[in-house]
Amino acid sequence: MKVDIQKITEGDESVVIRYREGNSVISRIIGILQSEGNKLWGKIDDQNVCVSFDEILYLESVDDKVFACTKDKVLRIDGSLNSFMLESDDECFFRCSKSMVLNVNRVVSLRSLSSNRIDATMEGGEHIIISRRYASEFRKLLKGGR
Amino acid sequence: MKKADKLTWWERYLTNEIGIEFKACLYFFAVLFFYCVYRIINGIFDASILHMTEMIFTCYIIGYIQVFIFGNFDEADQLRVREYLGIVICTGLYCLVSFWGKWFNREVFVTLIFAGYILVTYICVFLIYRSKRRIDDKKLNEELRLFQTEHRKKE
């Protein structure tokens, strides 16, 4: 993709996007430009779908593919869990294991397990285990100390 | 997570080791208490250093068996077949060593009471850990509500 950047000293700032076929990258760029920074673009059966960060219950990485789960949708998204964490920059998303990120605002209840693990029950009823390695950081986050 | 935050094998080993040593101390004191009561009842007011050494080593080795073979049953979330099996086998091991080491002068009746005592100790430790987790549940959920409320206020 050719990127043409021009610095101007006068007139209105504008961005023109020219594309042959829409894809998730284009959708994301449009989303950012339209101040939809808190939205996530992904695919469900080759269709581009957008969900707000708030709707996401958790993200899971399976075989190098990342899926975002809401109450009723599962979207396949581009990038990795790390890139999502950088992009979202929201403290309500917490990396709870190597392959999962959970939305703390969508946690219904927590249960302390043996070996200092924590079982988080999500709004959809799913149980996500916060491993021992991440549990102490999670406790710090709840206390507001991260 | 940063690389520096990852646990090294040494830190993982140390975590396990500290857990097992803590366990060994806990059960050693429980066994020692029974041993001392037995001695006092029999009019003996001192304890054998050899017996105490055997006790601490037994507790330490059984601690390893508890953690690595029977899934750390006294700290388990719930007792299933494997955990019950662990309780019975570890109790049996304590009884065997006590019999071999003549902690209770090889009296079968006392050894049987000792077995019951160890079983009750295991169940009590399991219940203590469980209630500790229940208290922790309450604390965690309170903090979660607070976090969610504050986060929504910011939005």
Interface residues (C-beta under 8 A of the other chain):
Chain A: E91 C92 R95 V104 N105 V107 S109 L110 R111 S112 L113 S114 S115 I118 R133 Y134 E137 R139 L141 L142 K143 G144
Chain B: M1 K6 L7 N72 E75 A76 D77 Y129 R133 R134 D136 D137 L140 N141 E143 L144 L146 F147 Q148 E150 H151 R152
